[in-house]
Amino acid sequence: MLVTPSAHPVLADLMAQITARPDRYALFSDFDGTLVEIAERPEEVMVPADLATNLGRVRTMLGGALGIITGRPLRQVAEYIGAAGLEASGLHGIEFNFPLTAGGSPAALEAPRELIAEVVKIVAAEPGFRLENKGAILTVHFRQVPAAGGRLRAALEEVIDRLNLDHHLKDGRAVIEIIPNGTSKGTALAEFMRRTPYAGRIPVMMGDDKADEDAFAVAQASGGFGLKVAGEHFRAGDEPFRHAGEVRDFIAALAAHSR
């Protein structure tokens, strides 16, 4: 069922404003937990057949001002929704599928070998932990042992401190990611906003976890705002989206206005 004016008032109002003046808005979205439901393993994510088509229609409506900001590698985003032709940033602001406008250089493409070795030891010692090596970023999943999340975080913090690494931790939904300092979903959104057609528009970021809060803050500083998806980090009842399906409904409703 598509989002209608009887849905959350924030969404109904935003839909009316975007459809009336699409040239005023830039829309951004996380991928996992926002456009699609969280899967037990990232490779098991289910992507509805019409998602890329609807995203492409909304992109056209917004004159190209629709971007994806995700912790996934961009090659995976392209595999799932590449047909939408969207501009995107992956790995928490490390990867972009367009040239950087500020002349900055991306972070290292591979995590330090000593860090990888230490994280492998931590994962091997705890049944239920699983390491996903994304290159510059290491992601440790603990969905199978949720009670061990605090212990995992403490162990990873100790490694970063002991090795004196220029990295920080970011909590996701049953994951902890080790990310080079100076890059985030917030820096990614800021890079988008320096570009045409995003510059000068009202940025709206949709996301479901703490990593997205960096982008929410940048959107707010640029005169826009964030739209949270309820789940493990944001409480149901407080947020405009109760789950990823409602985000897709919102996108589908916008797409229907573009025809």
Secondary structure by P-SEA (a helix, b strand, c coil): ccccccccaaaaaaaaaaaaccccbbbbbbcccccccccccccccccccaaaaaaaaaaaaacccbbbbccccaaaaaacccccccccccccccccccccccccccccccccaaaaaaaaaaaaacccbbbbbcccbbbbbccccccaaaaaaaaaaaaaaaacccbbbbbcccbbbbbcccccaaaaaaaaaacccccccbbbbbbccccaaaaaaaaaaacbbbbbbbcccccccccccccaaaaaaaaaaaaaaac
